[in-house]
């Protein structure tokens, strides 16, 4: 049986980043996943490293919005009726946590890890030589309704108080920044200037995986079914070679709950499924940065493969059949804004974002399970926060002083609630 100091389960951005940081601290590390690094959830995002993303995504509490979602009138959220019995307990907890007090705590806890996201990514990019995948032009949020503007202006002020650069745009400035955008249905826009954007998220994660291997880390392809204690450490169960380690880090994203359930650790994680598809731009049209249509809940992001059109959230069982209805519904709305041509993909891609009711990840040691560590549940921000939270967990696993207080991310916040 191969024995390591640490095993990291999951080859997405969070797992790769955690594994790199453990290697940098001198541990022998194996990273285990059923697929190559960066081919699952980390592949399918909008490519934004959201330095500004400290405000949590709240469940709507406006009765009209809830009714519109229930009647499937909105395009930013959808659900499978057949999955409701399975997802309803999480949705209720998500709704209850979407109150001003809880949102304020999440905001405060987000500040230090989001403050770390760009520098943590930059260090890995330089080591990987993948800076060419990154643009530093920020992203733009578009508004179709005047009623959305006051809240956006309040958010911009709060971000500026944190030293971030967010500003409302007038239409001439918007057209100057994105000359091929049709602004006829737009009443306003906000430019977040701090974030960086990536033209190929999967390739960026793969470049980080190369850094890990070059540092002496081992990547193992295997299907993991569980973990069990052995000789004061942990052993993996499942297919592939027999592996054990003194410490294991679970960074399996949306698959984390399934594995932890088998170990007797019950955490209230849910998932938000999402879709994307790439389209050619007609003629000589181009976008220079991602655009979010606030009212419809989609992003158009320039990628190496074309313009990536992303959907809003879909609430369904993780293994439920793909239903990219949101993409079909927002495509005409996207074409109102930008001349998208035909799709260059055979079908829509689907992924799942792991999320907790309070919209904070779980980072730290599993309750009552010495040597079993957790780093997942980043929701919409796994691509943004992977390197920052990977560094934080590695500091905790090796006894270093963490760069911020890890208490708000502890899994014990849920076990205490019982």
Buried (B, 14 or more C-beta within 10 A) or exposed (E): EEBBBBBBBBBBBBBBBBBBBBBBBEBBBBBBBBEBBBBBBBBBBBBBBBBBBBBBBBBBEEEEBBEBBEEBEBBBBBBBEEBEEBBEEBBEBBBEBBEEEBBEBBBEBBEBBBBBBBEBBBBBBEBBEBEEBBBEBBBBBBBBEEEBBEEBBEBBEBBEEBEBBBBBBEEEEBBEBBEBBEBEEBBBBBBBBBBBBBBBBBBBBBBBBBBBBEBEBBBBEBEBEBBEEEEEBBBBEBEEEEBBBBBBBBBBBBBBBBBBEEBEBEBBBBBBBBBBBBBBBEEEBEBBBBBBBBBBBBBBBBBEBBBBBBBBBBBBBBEBEEBBBBBBBBBEBBBBBBBBBEBEBEEBBBBBBBBBBBBBBBBBBBBEBEBBBBBBBBBBBBBBBBBBBBBBBBBBBBEEEBBBEBEBBBBBBBBEEE
